[in-house]
Amino acid sequence: MLAILVLLATIAWPEPRPAPWGPGDSALTATPVPLDPGDPARRDVGRLHFLAGWELDSEDERFGGLSGMHVEAGRVTAISDVGLLTRFPLPGASPTLPVGFEPLLEGPGPRNRRASRDSEGLVVDRDRIWISFERRHSIWRYDRASLRAQSAARPESMRRWLGNSGAEALVRLADGRFLVFAEGRDDGAPFSEAIMFAGDAAVQETPAIRLRYRRPEGFRVTDAALLPDGRILILNRRFAWLRLSARLTLADPARPGADGIIESRVVATLESPLNVDNMEALAITRENGRTIVWIASDDDFMAIVRRTLLLKFELRL
């Protein structure tokens, strides 16, 4: 055991490559992957039924770091953690996909610095896009077509969140309220802080209340998405002993407890030997009457040790 610990301590992990920037078009390679490499026939994990999965790769250094995702009309719109909007079609018969990159020209701090454009949460609604910036504790609203900023807020209730564990997940409820989750520290705490906004979270004057999310033990929030019935799915991640796992939970944020706690129940856990990585992005669609769950991973621009996975499930509650 001592020899193993010494070996782990001496591993020289590669540094993330410099934050890529700039608009343009390129190509992705989509390689199909099973849910369980050791049992390719396996389809079920918890309340999820596996439909398809792909490993996405590109020689273009701008691809990667996917932290928030929206799926609509056969296309993926994702935000990377360097403030770069990435758009590509869902994988199909061809292994090669076109991909486009559009940087957010307006945002908190310098445009080409990861520390100021660490974009994590993404909400798309008709002609508008909302994005949360983790380290700057702010929420911006953009025009969907032009990506011009329309409004921005740095809510007082979020300003004391820690720099690299702030506004991680953003979801818009059916009644127009917004809920933002802090990632929180990896300290074993039972709760993640959350803020419920009475309306547009990108407007500074919007009233807000503090809530707490009881997170699965050892996990931290990475994304959330609205279900057709008004409840939300919450994506949670754990990193322990060089292994990554993810847990999906179901919550009803419209009815927090009297003590302001959002409770949830586990829907599924993705862990070894399943195909799982740094799962950070979550989206919900409807397909032939079924609720479809899309989960994508963030490779942190370190493709040598991490992958960009896109997994498709049917939710069976």
Secondary structure as GFF3:
##gff-version 3
##sequence-region A 1 317
A	DSSP	alpha_helix	2	10	.	.	.	ID=ss1
A	DSSP	beta_strand	24	32	.	.	.	ID=ss2
A	DSSP	beta_strand	44	45	.	.	.	ID=ss3
A	DSSP	beta_strand	48	57	.	.	.	ID=ss4
A	DSSP	beta_strand	66	72	.	.	.	ID=ss5
A	DSSP	beta_strand	75	80	.	.	.	ID=ss6
A	DSSP	beta_strand	84	89	.	.	.	ID=ss7
A	DSSP	beta_strand	96	103	.	.	.	ID=ss8
A	DSSP	beta_strand	119	125	.	.	.	ID=ss9
A	DSSP	beta_strand	128	133	.	.	.	ID=ss10
A	DSSP	beta_strand	138	143	.	.	.	ID=ss11
A	DSSP	beta_strand	149	153	.	.	.	ID=ss12
A	DSSP	three_ten_helix	156	158	.	.	.	ID=ss13
A	DSSP	beta_strand	167	172	.	.	.	ID=ss14
A	DSSP	beta_strand	178	182	.	.	.	ID=ss15
A	DSSP	beta_strand	191	197	.	.	.	ID=ss16
A	DSSP	beta_strand	208	214	.	.	.	ID=ss17
A	DSSP	beta_strand	220	226	.	.	.	ID=ss18
A	DSSP	beta_strand	232	240	.	.	.	ID=ss19
A	DSSP	beta_strand	243	251	.	.	.	ID=ss20
A	DSSP	beta_strand	261	262	.	.	.	ID=ss21
A	DSSP	beta_strand	264	270	.	.	.	ID=ss22
A	DSSP	beta_strand	279	287	.	.	.	ID=ss23
A	DSSP	beta_strand	290	297	.	.	.	ID=ss24
A	DSSP	beta_strand	308	315	.	.	.	ID=ss25
###
